[in-house]
Amino acid sequence: MSNTLILPSSKGNLLTYKPIKHSLPETLKAPSKSRIAYAAAHVVADPLVDLDLSSETVLDWEKTLAYRRYLWSLGFNVAEAMDTAQRGMGLNWEATKELIQRSVAEAKAYNGGIACGAGTDQLVLSPSTTLDAIIQAYTEQCEFIEEQGGHIILMASQALAAVAKSPEDYASVYGKVLSQVSKPVILHWLGDMFDPKLQGYWGTANIQEAMALCLDVIKENQSKIKGIKISLLDAELEIQMRKQLPEGVNMYTGDDFNYPDLIKGDGDNYSHALLGIFDAIAPLASSALKYLDEGNVQKFEEILAPTVPLSRHIFKAPTRFYKTGVVFLAYLNGHQDHFRMVGGLESMRSVVHLSELFVLADKAGLLQDPDKAIGRMKQVLSLAGVN
């Protein structure tokens, strides 16, 4: 097999590229001591089932669970059934329940950390949907997760964003839901760049006002909240907010553009991590955290620096289609045998985008078997008419 590729570029021409053989640095063997680190995990679709991709979901359970074991082996906790797993973008609540049930059982067997997303996506939104119905939907999912033995990540709700008329509505819903959980949860503030239906979350389009309202909810329910993950791609806002969190409430960065600096922090002011990009860059992120544990900040920064251009590319607008890049990299690295996704989302990024992703992943040192990655990239290029 030739070890070079002919790749299409954004300038409309073809370029010759020869991947570099890298050696992965040493990784964590147990969870990081200096930071709590969650990797939001993707799911692997079963490509050999005849189904309606617009409404049905069938997962390859062996590959899906194997990837979670891989993440645990690198010292990560798994954030299950989050937007990285295509919640609201192909993964319905029925499939999500089975995913949570299987993954929590796997976590117990592997002794791996896990927290699971609870939302309201089983609701069929209509003009008659009420706040009580949203509370009931949240409560159903929270109870299911706790019944399985999982911890809860309380996700932002499209239904609440559509139905709420004021910040007070948000405070009321969160207060009632949180009053019923048995263990403290992680909140999730997901920006509208990840989900346009969440625009104006917390009852206002003014981001500073929204942050103040969110902080009020946290302070009013402090005993039921152990942290908040914010995914707003705004480092200064995250720093501003984490300084105002009550004692005992952690900030978990969901900023896939600025994660190295936010995790590094400044003295005692830093973010923990709950990131979709950690799915894609898992071995390097694990290694960087190992060095951070050892106090070697320079090596931490050195390892993560080349992953940032890759992450910014994977999460470029429309950001909600970042899952395509995450799954594509898992395919290139042999974690799954195909590049098919729940809901057909493999088609949501261009072959030019995927070609640039290949180059950036290689430059970051993430192609663990370059020959296999080249062969798989050539198949994708051939299907796109690039020979």
Protein Blocks (a to p, Z undefined) as FASTA:
>chain_A
ZZbdcdddfkopacdddddddddddddfbdcfkbccdddddddddfkbccdfklpccddf
klmmmmmmmmmmnopacdehifknopoilpafklmmmmmmmmmmmmmmnopacdddddfk
lpccdfklcfklmmmmmmmmmmmmmmnopacdddddfklmmmpgbfklmmmmmmmmmmmp
mbdcddddddfklomklgoihhiablklmmmmmmmmmmmmmmmpgbdcddehpaklmmmm
mmmpcehiacddfbfklmmmmmnonojaccddddfklmmmmmmmmmmmmmmmnopaklmm
mmmmmmmmmmmmmmpccfklmmmmmmmmmmmnopacbdcdehhlmmmpcfklmmmmmmmm
mmnopafblmlmmmmmmmmmmmnopZZ
